[in-house]
Amino acid sequence: MNRRPDKMDTYAGAYVFPGGRVESADWSAPMLELVRGISPADAQQKLGSAFEPAACLGFWVAAVRELFEEAGIHFFVEQDDAAAPADGGALAERLAPKRAELQQGKYDLPALMAAERLYCDVGRLNYFFHRITPEHYPVRFDTRFYLAALPQGQVPLHSSEEVSESVWLTPKAALVRSQESNFRMMPPTIAVLRTLAEHDSWSALANAFQLR
């Protein structure tokens, strides 16, 4: 989980999952050419959405992009050997300078993918949860949540441009900390954690929700 900087306009200092908005580049034609793992039609079916298929696939791409921007974790594969996972740690180190530039908007994800000869492997992300903040809250979010195993050889950043600090803990521990200390979270985050906390392992969670 990431702690939002204290100077943010909304939910300053709150603990959240990595995430953000779907951008037009996330489902642009150049980006879709570089996506592997799920088709636009599959994405639309999984979301149960009225959005067009390409836009639905953009939710997966946005999840990959935001995770990379905020936590330095990537789900990329080399175009020259797409059947084999990239050397996660080595590739993350190679992309580190460009990660910050991507976050700063100096270029978009399809441009980065094309320049580095990479594909975006969204098939390793499992669509999990959809929450819309109730109407009585002054700031509302319409959010899709995804689950994935941490890629081998990769380590989340301790902090980044939009993250004051990151913490790695179990759902149950996060819920306990939210009740006993200054560990503020938004309602959708708490709802996801409560669902996750009902399962004691990844295997149990995967069986319950038919995850990969």
C-alpha positions in Angstrom: 0.0 0.0 0.0 1.1 3.6 -0.7 0.7 6.6 1.5 -0.4 9.7 -0.4 1.7 12.8 0.2 0.5 15.2 2.9 0.2 18.0 0.3 -2.3 16.2 -2.0 -5.6 18.0 -2.6 -7.7 14.9 -1.7 -7.1 12.2 0.9 -3.7 13.6 1.9 -1.8 11.1 3.9 -4.2 8.2 3.3 -3.0 4.7 2.5 -4.2 3.4 -0.9 -3.4 0.8 -3.5 -1.3 2.0 -6.5 -3.7 3.4 -9.1 -5.1 6.3 -11.0 -7.1 7.4 -14.0 -7.5 5.6 -17.3 -5.8 7.8 -19.9 -6.7 8.0 -23.6 -3.2 6.6 -24.5 -4.0 3.5 -22.4 -6.5 2.3 -25.1 -5.1 4.0 -28.2 -4.5 2.0 -31.3 -0.6 2.1 -30.8 -1.1 0.8 -27.2 -3.5 -2.0 -28.2 -0.9 -3.3 -30.7 1.5 -3.7 -27.8 -0.9 -5.5 -25.3 -0.7 -9.2 -24.8 -2.7 -11.6 -22.5 -6.3 -10.4 -22.9 -8.3 -9.3 -25.9 -10.5 -6.2 -25.9 -13.6 -8.4 -26.2 -12.4 -10.5 -23.2 -11.9 -7.3 -21.2 -15.4 -6.0 -22.0 -16.9 -9.4 -20.9 -14.9 -9.5 -17.6 -15.9 -5.9 -16.7 -19.5 -6.4 -17.7 -19.3 -2.9 -19.1 -21.1 -0.9 -21.8 -17.8 0.7 -22.7 -16.4 -0.2 -26.1 -14.0 -3.2 -26.0 -10.9 -1.1 -26.6 -11.8 1.2 -23.7 -12.4 -1.8 -21.4 -8.9 -3.1 -22.1 -7.6 0.3 -21.2 -8.5 -0.4 -17.6 -5.9 -3.3 -17.5 -3.3 -1.1 -19.2 -3.9 1.7 -16.8 -3.5 -0.7 -13.8 -0.1 -1.8 -15.3 1.0 1.8 -16.0 0.0 3.2 -12.6 1.7 0.3 -10.8 4.9 0.9 -12.7 4.8 4.7 -12.2 4.1 4.6 -8.4 5.7 1.4 -7.3 8.3 0.5 -10.0 6.7 -2.9 -10.6 6.2 -3.8 -14.2 4.3 -6.5 -16.2 6.3 -6.2 -19.4 7.9 -8.8 -21.7 10.5 -8.5 -24.4 9.1 -8.3 -27.9 11.9 -10.5 -29.2 11.0 -13.3 -26.7 7.4 -12.6 -25.7 6.8 -16.3 -24.7 9.3 -16.0 -21.8 9.0 -13.5 -18.9 11.5 -10.7 -19.0 14.3 -10.6 -16.4 12.1 -8.6 -14.0 14.8 -7.0 -11.8 17.2 -6.2 -14.6 14.5 -4.7 -16.8 13.1 -2.6 -13.9 16.6 -1.2 -13.3 17.0 -0.5 -17.0 13.6 1.4 -17.1 14.1 3.2 -13.8 15.1 6.6 -15.3 12.2 6.4 -17.8 9.7 5.5 -15.1 10.0 8.9 -13.6 9.7 10.6 -17.0 6.6 8.6 -17.7 5.0 9.6 -14.4 5.9 13.3 -15.2 4.0 13.0 -18.6 7.1 13.5 -20.7 5.9 10.6 -22.9 3.1 8.0 -22.8 3.2 4.3 -22.2 2.9 3.2 -25.9 5.9 5.4 -26.7 7.9 3.8 -23.9 6.9 0.2 -25.0 7.8 0.9 -28.6 11.1 2.5 -27.8 12.2 -0.4 -25.5 10.7 -3.1 -27.7 8.4 -4.4 -25.0 4.9 -5.8 -24.8 2.5 -5.0 -21.9 1.5 -8.4 -20.5 -1.9 -7.7 -18.9 -2.8 -11.4 -18.7 -1.1 -11.6 -15.3 -3.6 -9.2 -13.7 -6.9 -10.6 -12.4 -9.9 -8.4 -12.4 -11.2 -8.5 -8.8 -13.5 -5.7 -7.6 -15.6 -2.7 -8.6 -16.6 0.0 -6.2 -18.3 3.4 -6.5 -18.0 5.8 -3.6 -21.5 6.4 -2.1 -23.2 9.7 -3.0 -22.9 11.3 0.4 -19.1 11.5 0.2 -17.7 14.9 -1.2 -15.1 13.2 -3.3 -16.2 10.1 -5.2 -14.3 7.4 -7.2 -15.5 4.8 -9.7 -12.7 2.2 -9.3 -11.8 -1.2 -10.6 -9.4 -3.3 -8.6 -7.0 -6.0 -9.8 -4.9 -8.7 -8.1 -1.6 -10.1 -9.3 1.3 -12.0 -7.9 4.5 -9.9 -7.4 6.7 -10.7 -10.4 9.8 -12.7 -9.6 12.9 -10.6 -9.1 11.1 -7.3 -8.6 11.0 -5.1 -5.4 8.5 -2.3 -4.9 9.9 1.2 -4.5 9.9 2.6 -1.0 8.7 6.0 -2.3 8.2 7.8 -5.6 7.0 11.1 -7.0 3.4 10.6 -5.8 4.1 8.2 -2.9 5.4 9.3 0.5 6.1 5.7 1.5 5.0 2.2 0.7 4.3 -0.7 3.0 3.9 -4.4 2.4 1.5 -6.1 4.9 -1.4 -8.6 5.0 -5.0 -7.4 4.6 -5.8 -8.3 8.2 -2.8 -6.3 9.5 -3.9 -3.3 7.5 -7.4 -3.4 8.9 -6.1 -3.7 12.4 -3.8 -0.7 11.9 -6.6 1.3 10.5 -8.5 0.8 13.8 -5.7 1.2 16.2 -3.4 3.9 14.8 -3.1 6.8 12.2 -3.5 4.6 9.2 -6.3 6.3 7.3 -7.9 4.7 4.3 -10.7 5.4 1.9 -13.9 3.3 2.1 -13.4 1.4 -1.2 -9.9 0.4 0.0 -11.3 -0.9 3.3 -14.0 -2.9 1.4 -11.4 -4.6 -0.7 -9.2 -5.4 2.3 -12.2 -6.9 4.2 -12.8 -9.3 1.2 -9.2 -10.2 1.0 -8.9 -10.8 4.7 -11.5 -13.5 4.5 -8.9 -15.8 2.8 -5.7 -17.0 4.5 -3.6 -17.5 1.4 -3.3 -16.7 -2.3 -4.5 -20.3 -3.1 -7.7 -19.8 -1.1 -8.4 -16.5 -2.7 -7.7 -17.8 -6.2 -10.0 -20.8 -5.6 -12.8 -18.5 -4.3 -12.7 -16.1 -7.1 -11.3 -18.3 -9.9 -8.2 -16.3 -10.3 -5.2 -17.3 -12.3 
